[in-house]
Amino acid sequence: MKIQNLISKAHNREVLTRDELIFLLNFPPEAPESYQVMATANHISKELTNNRAEIHAQLALNMAPCPGDCAFCSFSGKNGVFSRETRLPPAEAISYAKGFEKAGANAIYLMTTATYPFELFLEISREIRDHLDPETILIANVGDQSLLGAQKLRAAGFTGVYHALRLREGVDSALSPEARKQSLRNFQEAGLQVGTCVEPIGPEHDAMELADLIAFTAAINPSYSGAARRIPIPGTEMAARGTISELRMAQIVAVTRLGMPRTVAGNCTHEPCTLGGIAGANLFWAEAGANPRDIREKTEEGRGESVASCRVLFRESGWETLEGPSRYFGR
Ligand code: SF4
């Protein structure tokens, strides 16, 4: 296998195979070949978006110890970071959402932990929807859903969802990989668009695991795919496993681009960084309220980026940003 052949293949609009993705992922991130891959992914991402990157903004409606027990998440009951539930009052949620809209976010996400009452989520979502511009795109980031639940989300005014089959789902989480996959089918059957990602990546994930998940995300024809590294929650077993560098994450986000068809224009990375931007990431997230990667109750006072700071990171990486509703979710 030759790197130049794979680069040519990508430029010719062909999706790389699993074996080809593994070949690329096995280069050290600092190898010249990895920089070639990042340059190629950057070129494709810009070509697909006319050099307009997007910034999506997420707010959490609650913060609670969660029985999903994803070992990488600060809400996981086992990690013991948060001991009781707090819920965002509707007025505050509306204020956050309107703030994101005013700042120019291309889509607004509402997130909850897995046990937040679904009917309450729908009720608050409708209220938030009513206070936003009709053009503003609303995305749900909630637990697994039946087809009926997915249809209710659509009826409440959501354009799409963020949902992912995470790395080692069912091993590093208490959730069923099959339930995650069924939810993805339910969302799409209900007419919701799905944004997804290869996450949360740690040093223990080898090229084969990463390539398998890249290929899985490509197979569901998402609005965007991408790659995000695991952020260590202090004192947890996951933190002891270590953290990949931003450069390795940039390499993986670039390889992910080469594993997607051209119908998938979006390529996300998290947390936002210029290395991701130059490696072909064209979607960053701003965050407010609780955040599964943060131990602060208000992530905007901790790890969370704002729409404005994401815009600066994109500009520093050579990207312009889109004004108006997300094109990834507007397919
Ligand atoms: S990732 Fe979601 S399901 Fe898993 S512990 Fe965190 S909030 Fe719960």
Residues whose N, C-alpha, C, O or C-beta is under 5 A from the ligand:
A	BS01	SF4	C66 G68 D69 C70 C73 F75 S76 T112 T113 A114 P292
